[in-house]
Amino acid sequence: MSIVLAQQQKCGAAKEFRQRAAPTMDEVVALCPKCKTFETLWITRGRLNKTQKFRQEDGGIYHDCGSNRPCVLLPRFLKGGLTS
């Protein structure tokens, strides 16, 4: 019985360490104001993860359709549960 409890505590500590050591990654949905493309993007530490159709410049994320306006970014998931 005590061996099982020790293993569970060890696994929990290792998981917590991995979560703290891993870079924070946010998932957002980008909506292009020009062509209405709707796509999920990932942002790590404030920088857009490499993608073929989107680029980050001047603090905004732009679609490669030629739009001169940045995409609208929407959170992918509600953190902390639903509110009414």
Short mmCIF file of the C-alpha atoms (twelve columns), coordinates in Angstrom:
data_MODEL
# 
_entry.id   MODEL 
# 
loop_
_atom_site.group_PDB 
_atom_site.id 
_atom_site.type_symbol 
_atom_site.label_atom_id 
_atom_site.label_alt_id 
_atom_site.label_comp_id 
_atom_site.label_asym_id 
_atom_site.label_seq_id 
_atom_site.Cartn_x 
_atom_site.Cartn_y 
_atom_site.Cartn_z 
_atom_site.pdbx_PDB_model_num 
ATOM 1  C CA . MET A 1  0.000   0.000  0.000   1 
ATOM 2  C CA . SER A 2  2.745   2.503  0.902   1 
ATOM 3  C CA . ILE A 3  4.668   1.724  -2.311  1 
ATOM 4  C CA . VAL A 4  1.676   2.716  -4.423  1 
ATOM 5  C CA . LEU A 5  1.264   6.005  -2.537  1 
ATOM 6  C CA . ALA A 6  4.964   6.854  -2.940  1 
ATOM 7  C CA . GLN A 7  4.806   6.164  -6.688  1 
ATOM 8  C CA . GLN A 8  1.710   8.361  -7.079  1 
ATOM 9  C CA . GLN A 9  3.422   11.249 -5.251  1 
ATOM 10 C CA . LYS A 10 6.553   10.859 -7.386  1 
ATOM 11 C CA . CYS A 11 4.517   10.897 -10.621 1 
ATOM 12 C CA . GLY A 12 2.597   13.974 -9.470  1 
ATOM 13 C CA . ALA A 13 5.817   15.854 -8.671  1 
ATOM 14 C CA . ALA A 14 7.363   14.940 -12.026 1 
ATOM 15 C CA . LYS A 15 4.235   16.049 -13.901 1 
ATOM 16 C CA . GLU A 16 4.161   19.364 -12.021 1 
ATOM 17 C CA . PHE A 17 7.839   19.978 -12.848 1 
ATOM 18 C CA . ARG A 18 7.267   19.277 -16.568 1 
ATOM 19 C CA . GLN A 19 4.324   21.692 -16.623 1 
ATOM 20 C CA . ARG A 20 6.383   24.469 -15.005 1 
ATOM 21 C CA . ALA A 21 9.416   23.844 -17.229 1 
ATOM 22 C CA . ALA A 22 7.417   23.696 -20.488 1 
ATOM 23 C CA . PRO A 23 6.915   26.965 -22.368 1 
ATOM 24 C CA . THR A 24 3.426   28.423 -22.111 1 
ATOM 25 C CA . MET A 25 1.493   27.766 -25.300 1 
ATOM 26 C CA . ASP A 26 -1.787  29.482 -26.072 1 
ATOM 27 C CA . GLU A 27 -4.244  28.338 -28.705 1 
ATOM 28 C CA . VAL A 28 -6.150  31.082 -30.537 1 
ATOM 29 C CA . VAL A 29 -8.442  31.275 -33.531 1 
ATOM 30 C CA . ALA A 30 -7.435  33.853 -36.147 1 
ATOM 31 C CA . LEU A 31 -10.097 35.476 -38.318 1 
ATOM 32 C CA . CYS A 32 -8.808  37.339 -41.367 1 
ATOM 33 C CA . PRO A 33 -10.767 40.590 -41.935 1 
ATOM 34 C CA . LYS A 34 -10.231 40.475 -45.713 1 
ATOM 35 C CA . CYS A 35 -10.864 36.890 -46.879 1 
ATOM 36 C CA . LYS A 36 -12.634 35.592 -43.723 1 
ATOM 37 C CA . THR A 37 -10.183 32.680 -43.233 1 
ATOM 38 C CA . PHE A 38 -10.822 31.102 -39.852 1 
ATOM 39 C CA . GLU A 39 -7.880  29.067 -38.518 1 
ATOM 40 C CA . THR A 40 -6.429  27.827 -35.224 1 
ATOM 41 C CA . LEU A 41 -2.942  29.142 -34.371 1 
ATOM 42 C CA . TRP A 42 -0.550  28.476 -31.488 1 
ATOM 43 C CA . ILE A 43 1.408   31.192 -29.713 1 
ATOM 44 C CA . THR A 44 4.377   30.439 -27.435 1 
ATOM 45 C CA . ARG A 45 5.718   33.165 -25.128 1 
ATOM 46 C CA . GLY A 46 4.008   35.857 -27.156 1 
ATOM 47 C CA . ARG A 47 5.379   34.667 -30.512 1 
ATOM 48 C CA . LEU A 48 3.438   32.942 -33.296 1 
ATOM 49 C CA . ASN A 49 4.562   29.354 -33.865 1 
ATOM 50 C CA . LYS A 50 5.830   28.798 -37.401 1 
ATOM 51 C CA . THR A 51 3.044   28.493 -39.966 1 
ATOM 52 C CA . GLN A 52 2.846   28.731 -43.748 1 
ATOM 53 C CA . LYS A 53 -0.152  31.041 -44.084 1 
ATOM 54 C CA . PHE A 54 0.310   33.533 -41.242 1 
ATOM 55 C CA . ARG A 55 3.085   35.870 -40.084 1 
ATOM 56 C CA . GLN A 56 3.623   38.066 -37.050 1 
ATOM 57 C CA . GLU A 57 4.856   41.630 -37.424 1 
ATOM 58 C CA . ASP A 58 4.343   44.953 -35.660 1 
ATOM 59 C CA . GLY A 59 2.520   43.214 -32.792 1 
ATOM 60 C CA . GLY A 60 -0.180  41.767 -35.075 1 
ATOM 61 C CA . ILE A 61 -0.747  38.493 -36.900 1 
ATOM 62 C CA . TYR A 62 -1.424  38.766 -40.639 1 
ATOM 63 C CA . HIS A 63 -2.835  36.279 -43.159 1 
ATOM 64 C CA . ASP A 64 -0.950  35.837 -46.449 1 
ATOM 65 C CA . CYS A 65 -3.971  36.818 -48.588 1 
ATOM 66 C CA . GLY A 66 -2.599  40.359 -48.870 1 
ATOM 67 C CA . SER A 67 -4.614  41.988 -46.106 1 
ATOM 68 C CA . ASN A 68 -3.038  45.111 -44.626 1 
ATOM 69 C CA . ARG A 69 -5.103  44.719 -41.436 1 
ATOM 70 C CA . PRO A 70 -4.164  42.229 -38.699 1 
ATOM 71 C CA . CYS A 71 -6.324  39.195 -37.989 1 
ATOM 72 C CA . VAL A 72 -8.815  39.229 -35.144 1 
ATOM 73 C CA . LEU A 73 -7.614  36.774 -32.475 1 
ATOM 74 C CA . LEU A 74 -10.155 34.883 -30.398 1 
ATOM 75 C CA . PRO A 75 -9.342  32.585 -27.448 1 
ATOM 76 C CA . ARG A 76 -9.800  28.924 -28.433 1 
ATOM 77 C CA . PHE A 77 -10.912 27.639 -25.022 1 
ATOM 78 C CA . LEU A 78 -12.449 29.339 -22.020 1 
ATOM 79 C CA . LYS A 79 -10.067 29.007 -19.082 1 
ATOM 80 C CA . GLY A 80 -11.587 28.507 -15.666 1 
ATOM 81 C CA . GLY A 81 -14.903 27.054 -16.822 1 
ATOM 82 C CA . LEU A 82 -18.078 28.572 -18.149 1 
ATOM 83 C CA . THR A 83 -19.741 31.563 -16.578 1 
ATOM 84 C CA . SER A 84 -23.359 32.579 -16.847 1 
# 
